Amino acid sequence: KSEVEKFLPGKTQVILKCDMSAWQKLYYKQVTDVGRVGLQTVKGKSKSLQNLTMQLRKCCNHPYLFVGRDYDMWKKPEIVRASGKF
């Protein structure tokens, strides 16, 4: 590792911002609307907030994460259009 490390260039991090797809925006709005109500009624807010955060991450990563485990859907061309980052 130390021998290879000498020849590698420095790490460059690039952050690209992109809009969410319409489907992602819909899920995001639904999660935040439900989350607001849920956080107001739940006493164990820490766990509820962590769950809400995870659901929002799923919205941003790809809306198909909310769909069941139908593995054939991952082969369809719509998978690219469903996410803003593709």
N, C-alpha and C positions, 0 to 999 in steps of 0.2 A: 504494500500500500504506500509506504513512504517513498519508494522508488518511482512509482507511477505518478504520485502527487507532484513531483518536481516538474514534470513535463506538461501538466494540464494548465490551461489558461485559467485566469480568475473567473469566478462565477459572476454571471450577469443576470440580474433578475429584471424581467420586463412585465409590467402589469398592463394588461389590455382590458379596457372597460367596454362592455357590450350591453345592449338592451336585452331584457327578457322577452321571450316569445309571448304571444297573447295567452297561450295556455299556461305558461309559467306565471304570468301576472294574475290570471284568474285564481290559480291555486294559492298564490301568495296572499291575495286579498281575503280568500276564504279562511286561510290559516290565521291571519292577523285578526279578522273579525271574531272568529271563534275563540282565539287566544285571549283577547281582551276580556271577554265574558268569563272564560275559564279562570284567568288569573285573579279576577275579582272575587270569585266564589270559593277558590281553593285555599285552605290554610297552609298546606305544605307548598308554598310558592316556589321554593328552590327547584324541586323536581318538576313541577309544572312548567317553570320557565326554561329548564333544560330541554324538556320535550318540545316546547314551542320553538326554541332555537334550532333543534334538530329538524323539525318540520320545515322551517324556513330555509335551512341549508339544502334540504331535498328539493324544494321549489327551485332554488337557484342552480343546482347541479343538473337536474333533468326531471321533467314532470312525469316521466314513465316510472319513476321510483314510487309513485303513489298507486300505480296499477298493480294488479295481481301478478303472479309469477307465470305468465304465459311467455315461454321462451321464444315462440315463433314471432312475437311482435318485435323482437330485437333485430330481426332480419329485414324488416320493412323499411322502405325509404323515408317514411314519415318520421323516423327516429331523429333524423338530422334536422328537419324543420321544426320539431317540437322544442328544441332547446336554442336559446339565443346565442350561445357560445359556439355552436357549430356553424 
